[in-house]
Amino acid sequence: MKDSIPDAKRQLFFELFQPGTITLTIGSFCIGIGVAYHLGGTIKWVAGLFLLAAFLFLLWARNFLNAYWDHPNSPLCFLKSTLHRFTELNSTQRNSLLTYALFCLTGAAVCFMLAMEAYRFSLVLGILILLVFILMMVTSLPPFLLNRKGYAELIEAFIVFILVPAAVMILNYGELNPLLELLTVPIFFVFLAGKLVFSLRTYSEDKMGGYPNLLNRLDWERAMKLHNSLILVTYVLVAVFSAIGLPWHFTWPLLLTLPIAAFELILVVGIIRGGKPNWRILEWTSGSLVGSMCYLVLLTLWLH
């Protein structure tokens, strides 16, 4: 049992700090800056970096608050002792989670103030920041705790790939431009599909242990159909966006990711038909799809 404590703490660290999601948040932040730069906006690096830091602090605060209320010592804990998250949370002190959450909220507030100090206040930007804060809090605070109702992945995807680049673009360009949505909406869909993929490995354990997520809310069969639909809709949208105004030099880099998406669909269809899953390959494929889309969009923005 003692040997498992370091592993539990290590896993809890990755769940709390979400290095993958943080990397993608930085990527979406750069996409917002890239679109503003592409359209001729003036890049406000200092204010932008403070704004990014504030969003990251909010993401971490949400995770620490979720862990605080899920902790085995919490009166609102509903996790069964057989669940991996129960073991992970039991390896740390509950009060320390609240302390870290308050520190992150303080850091977010300070960074927001510094961003506004470096840039004149914008009502639209203020509304977007407030919306991000509200969504983070209703996900992680009672009586809402939307993460326990299977909405955490959807809200996270919306924040990371819709609200964050929109806020950054308003900061650097002064207004939203349709080009931003044409570039970020396809990544939003593949990111949401990826969240389903990364929940598959622990599906049975989460289902029996009572840990709710989008996969368990939909159930396995419906979730796999949703995953495949999200991937297909992504490329249908790219084609539609190209027809309604997305320049070709933005369209074809997105289409370069089609082989990765096709391979991911093949792997998922194989699992649906009863094949033995290779979780590592599936997760790497899904992560590569989201990451390559972000990278190619960024490369195109900064080269044109």
C-alpha positions in Angstrom: 0.0 0.0 0.0 2.8 2.4 0.9 4.5 1.6 -2.5 1.3 2.8 -4.2 1.2 6.2 -2.5 4.0 7.8 -4.7 2.2 6.6 -7.8 -1.1 8.0 -6.5 0.5 11.4 -5.8 2.1 11.4 -9.2 -1.2 10.7 -10.9 -3.0 13.3 -8.8 -0.4 15.9 -9.8 -1.1 15.3 -13.5 -4.9 15.4 -12.9 -4.6 18.7 -11.0 -2.2 20.5 -13.3 -3.3 18.9 -16.6 -0.1 19.5 -18.6 -1.8 18.4 -21.9 -4.8 20.8 -21.5 -2.5 23.6 -20.4 -0.3 23.1 -23.5 -3.4 23.3 -25.7 -4.7 26.4 -23.8 -1.4 28.1 -24.6 -1.8 26.9 -28.2 -5.3 28.4 -28.5 -4.0 31.6 -26.9 -1.4 31.8 -29.6 -4.1 31.2 -32.3 -6.0 34.2 -31.0 -2.8 36.3 -31.2 -2.0 34.8 -34.6 -5.4 35.8 -36.0 -5.1 39.3 -34.7 -1.5 39.5 -36.1 -2.7 38.1 -39.5 -5.4 40.8 -39.6 -3.0 43.6 -38.8 -3.7 44.1 -35.1 -1.2 45.4 -32.7 0.0 42.6 -30.4 0.0 43.6 -26.7 2.4 41.0 -25.3 2.5 42.1 -21.7 -1.3 42.3 -21.3 -1.7 39.1 -23.3 0.7 37.1 -21.1 -1.0 38.3 -17.9 -4.4 37.3 -19.4 -3.0 33.8 -20.3 -1.6 33.4 -16.8 -5.0 34.3 -15.4 -6.8 31.7 -17.5 -4.2 29.0 -16.4 -4.7 29.9 -12.8 -8.5 29.6 -13.2 -8.1 26.1 -14.7 -5.9 25.0 -11.8 -8.3 26.6 -9.3 -11.1 24.6 -10.8 -9.2 21.4 -10.5 -8.2 22.0 -6.9 -11.8 22.8 -6.0 -13.0 19.7 -7.7 -10.5 17.7 -5.7 -11.4 19.4 -2.5 -15.1 18.4 -2.8 -14.3 14.9 -4.1 -11.8 14.2 -1.3 -12.7 11.2 0.9 -12.9 13.5 3.9 -15.4 15.8 2.2 -19.1 15.5 3.4 -20.0 15.7 -0.3 -17.7 12.9 -1.4 -19.5 10.3 -3.4 -16.5 8.3 -4.7 -16.3 4.6 -3.9 -13.1 3.3 -2.3 -12.4 1.1 -5.3 -12.0 4.1 -7.6 -8.5 5.2 -8.6 -9.4 8.9 -7.9 -10.4 8.0 -4.3 -6.9 6.5 -3.7 -5.2 9.5 -5.3 -7.1 12.1 -3.3 -6.6 10.1 -0.1 -2.9 10.5 -0.5 -3.0 14.2 0.2 -4.5 16.5 2.8 -7.9 18.0 2.0 -7.2 21.4 3.5 -4.1 21.8 1.3 -6.3 21.5 -1.8 -8.4 24.4 -0.6 -5.3 26.4 0.1 -3.9 25.8 -3.4 -7.3 26.7 -4.9 -7.4 30.0 -3.1 -3.9 30.7 -4.1 -4.8 30.1 -7.8 -7.9 32.3 -7.6 -5.8 35.1 -6.1 -3.2 34.6 -8.8 -6.0 34.8 -11.4 -7.4 38.0 -9.9 -4.0 39.7 -9.8 -3.2 38.7 -13.4 -6.5 40.0 -14.6 -5.9 43.3 -12.9 -2.4 43.6 -14.3 -3.8 42.7 -17.8 -6.4 45.5 -17.5 -3.8 47.9 -16.2 -1.7 47.3 -19.3 -4.7 47.6 -21.6 -7.7 49.9 -21.3 -10.8 48.1 -20.1 -13.1 46.7 -22.7 -16.7 45.8 -21.8 -16.7 42.8 -24.2 -13.4 41.5 -22.9 -14.7 41.9 -19.3 -17.9 39.9 -20.2 -15.8 37.1 -21.7 -13.5 37.0 -18.6 -16.5 36.9 -16.3 -18.1 34.1 -18.4 -14.9 32.0 -18.1 -14.9 32.6 -14.3 -18.6 31.7 -13.9 -18.2 28.5 -16.0 -15.2 27.4 -14.0 -17.0 28.0 -10.7 -20.3 26.2 -11.6 -18.1 23.3 -12.6 -16.4 23.0 -9.3 -18.5 24.6 -6.5 -21.7 23.3 -4.8 -24.6 23.4 -5.3 -23.8 23.2 -9.0 -20.8 20.9 -9.4 -21.4 20.4 -13.1 -18.4 18.2 -13.3 -20.4 15.5 -11.4 -23.1 15.7 -14.1 -20.8 15.0 -17.0 -20.5 18.5 -18.3 -16.9 19.2 -17.4 -15.4 18.1 -20.7 -17.8 20.1 -22.7 -17.3 23.3 -20.6 -13.5 22.8 -20.7 -13.5 22.5 -24.5 -15.7 25.6 -24.9 -13.4 27.6 -22.6 -10.1 26.4 -24.1 -10.9 26.7 -27.8 -13.7 29.2 -28.0 -13.5 31.7 -25.1 -9.8 31.9 -24.6 -8.8 32.7 -28.2 -11.8 35.1 -28.4 -10.7 37.0 -25.4 -7.1 37.2 -26.7 -8.3 38.4 -30.0 -10.4 41.2 -28.5 -7.4 42.2 -26.4 -5.1 42.5 -29.5 -7.5 43.4 -32.3 -10.4 45.2 -30.5 -13.2 43.0 -32.0 -14.0 39.5 -33.1 -13.5 38.4 -36.7 -15.2 35.3 -38.3 -11.8 33.9 -39.3 -11.2 33.0 -35.6 -14.3 30.9 -35.3 -13.6 29.2 -38.7 -10.2 28.1 -37.4 -11.0 27.2 -33.7 -14.4 25.4 -34.1 -12.9 22.4 -35.9 -10.3 22.1 -33.1 -13.0 22.4 -30.5 -14.7 19.3 -32.0 -11.6 17.1 -32.1 -10.6 18.2 -28.6 -14.0 17.1 -27.3 -13.6 13.8 -29.2 -10.2 13.5 -27.5 -11.7 13.9 -24.1 -13.8 10.9 -24.8 -10.8 8.9 -25.9 -8.8 9.6 -22.8 -11.8 8.5 -20.6 -12.0 5.1 -22.3 -9.1 3.4 -20.4 -10.8 3.7 -17.0 -14.4 3.5 -18.2 -15.3 0.3 -16.3 -13.6 1.5 -13.1 -15.2 4.9 -13.3 -18.6 3.4 -14.0 -18.5 1.1 -11.0 -16.8 3.6 -8.8 -19.3 6.3 -9.5 -16.9 8.9 -11.1 -19.1 10.8 -13.6 -17.7 12.2 -16.9 -19.1 12.7 -20.3 -18.3 9.1 -21.4 -20.2 7.6 -18.4 -23.1 10.1 -18.8 -23.6 9.0 -22.4 -22.7 5.4 -21.8 -20.0 3.6 -23.8 -21.9 2.8 -27.1 -23.5 6.3 -27.4 -20.2 8.0 -26.5 -18.3 6.1 -29.3 -20.9 7.1 -31.8 -20.6 10.7 -30.6 -16.8 10.4 -30.9 -17.0 9.2 -34.5 -19.6 11.9 -35.3 -17.4 14.7 -33.9 -14.5 13.6 -36.0 -16.6 13.4 -39.2 -18.4 16.7 -38.4 -15.0 18.4 -38.0 -13.9 17.8 -41.6 -17.4 18.5 -43.0 -17.2 21.8 -41.3 -13.7 22.5 -42.7 -15.2 21.9 -46.2 -18.2 24.1 -45.5 -16.0 26.8 -44.0 -13.8 26.7 -47.1 -16.9 27.1 -49.3 -18.2 30.1 -47.3 -15.0 32.1 -47.0 -12.1 30.3 -45.3 -9.1 30.9 -47.5 -7.5 27.9 -49.1 -4.2 28.5 -47.4 -5.9 27.9 -44.1 -8.1 25.0 -45.4 -5.5 22.6 -46.8 -3.3 22.5 -43.6 -6.4 21.4 -41.7 -7.0 18.7 -44.3 -3.5 17.4 -43.8 -4.6 15.9 -40.5 -7.2 13.6 -42.2 -4.9 10.5 -42.2 -4.5 10.9 -38.4 -8.3 11.3 -38.0 -9.0 8.3 -40.2 -6.6 6.1 -38.2 -8.3 7.2 -35.0 -11.7 6.2 -36.4 -10.3 2.8 -37.5 -9.0 2.2 -34.0 -12.3 3.2 -32.4 -14.4 1.2 -34.9 -12.2 -1.8 -34.1 -13.0 -1.5 -30.4 -16.7 -1.1 -31.1 -16.5 -4.4 -33.0 -14.9 -6.2 -30.1 -11.2 -5.9 -31.0 -8.6 -5.7 -28.3 -7.9 -2.0 -27.6 -4.4 -0.6 -27.6 -5.0 2.4 -25.3 -1.6 3.9 -25.7 -1.7 4.1 -29.5 -5.3 5.4 -29.4 -4.5 8.1 -26.9 -1.3 9.1 -28.8 -3.3 9.3 -32.0 -6.0 11.4 -30.5 -3.5 13.7 -28.8 -1.6 14.0 -32.1 -4.7 15.0 -34.0 -5.5 17.9 -31.7 -1.9 19.0 -31.4 -1.2 18.8 -35.1 -4.3 20.8 -35.9 -3.2 23.5 -33.5 0.3 23.5 -34.8 -0.7 23.7 -38.5 -3.1 26.6 -37.8 -0.4 28.5 -35.9 2.2 27.8 -38.6 -0.1 29.1 -41.3 -1.1 32.2 -39.3 2.4 33.3 -38.6 3.8 32.4 -42.1 1.1 34.4 -43.9 
